Amino acid sequence: MKFSVLLSCVLLLGPAGAGAAPALEPGRAEALRAVWREGISGGFVPGGVMLVLHRGEPVFREAFGRPDLARPAALSVDTPFRIASVTKPFTATLLAILVAEGRLQWDDPVDRHLPEFRGVRVDGGAPARRPPLVRELLSHTAGFAGQQARGEERWRFQTDGTLADAVRDLARAGLSAEPGSRYAYSGLGYMVAGRVAEVAGEAEFAGSLARRLLLPIGAGEAGFLAEQSAGRRARLPVFYEWKDGVLSPAAAAGRDEPPLAFPNPGGGLVATVDEVAALLLLHRNRGRAGGRVIVPDALIADLHTVQPGTARDGYGLGFNVVRPGSDGRGARLRHNGASGTLAVLDLDRDYIVVALT
């Protein structure tokens, strides 16, 4: 799925006028609708939901198309979606909470929490000069193989056990580069980060995420597929693949269900646009939700800051930093998901955009 349609939607947003009431500029809402109609009629997406907030208030919240092209029923604005890599900002925020609790630090070596990474090898050879750091797990600089290498036999891991089983396999497989030496986007570091969260937080990953983050921000129904109610599971849209201009159900290729038996910290969450927006609102409000501090602002700033070794790609901790601000913090943050999802936090213009397909 290409993101040209969704990115076009975001670029249509006008500047936020000082002192004006939360709103879209005149004509913007219809322009957004037109882009979605074109995307659906052109066969780029079967449908989707888009939410825009300005100054923390919703100014556009609409559904388009159908959850199943074989049926006439329309998508609704509260449809849950597999949000894929938009999961990563949630995981990074959970680790920030654990840092605030004093259970870990960004610069902790991973083997402080996971002994299986002691003496981890690089490319099947000598041990790494040092173990990866927690912050490197979240910034894709820990030395794990990039996403395109996931299909190679040497990087395979157990998928039908627990997260702990999979991470032990990753430790045995080793790294593809010295920690901190290069940026390689991959979900593997996030799996290890999720396991660090389990050990440091003394709780299974999905439960810790729900208790420490999802419930406090008002997104308690979001969660991993196995934890979703039967009703929410039944409302999940059919997962489609776009190839050569044609949409076809991914089930035909055996990709309809996530292949992991455990919650995937790098890409397994199921959520609605409002639940994704709840996380972005937490970041917009500098770590506050429901009248209390969930994450200290200093740690929110860490998540929004470009990390060493990612300068060209501009990745922080759980976010792409599209545009840094004058204070070094990200002024515009984003994350895409391979299932056709997008989350944008524009702090300069005070917009939040969530688009799920």
Secondary structure, DSSP 8 states (H G I E B T S, - for coil): ---HHHHHHHHT-----TT--S---TTHHHHHHHHHHHHHHTTS-SEEEEEEEETTEEEEEEEEE-S-TTS-----TT--EE-GGGHHHHHHHHHHHHHHTTS--TT-BGGGT-GGGTT-BBTTSSB-SS--BHHHHHHT-SS---GGGTTSGGG---SSS-HHHHHHHHHHH-BSS-TTS-----SHHHHHHHHHHHHHHTS-HHHHHIIIIITTTT-TT-EEGGGS-HHHHHT----EEEETTEEEEGGGGT-SS-S-SS--TTT-EEE-HHHHHHHHHHHHTTTEETTEESS-HHHHHHHTB--TT-TTTTB-SSSEEEEE-TTSBEEEEEEEETTTEEEEEETTTTEEEEEE-
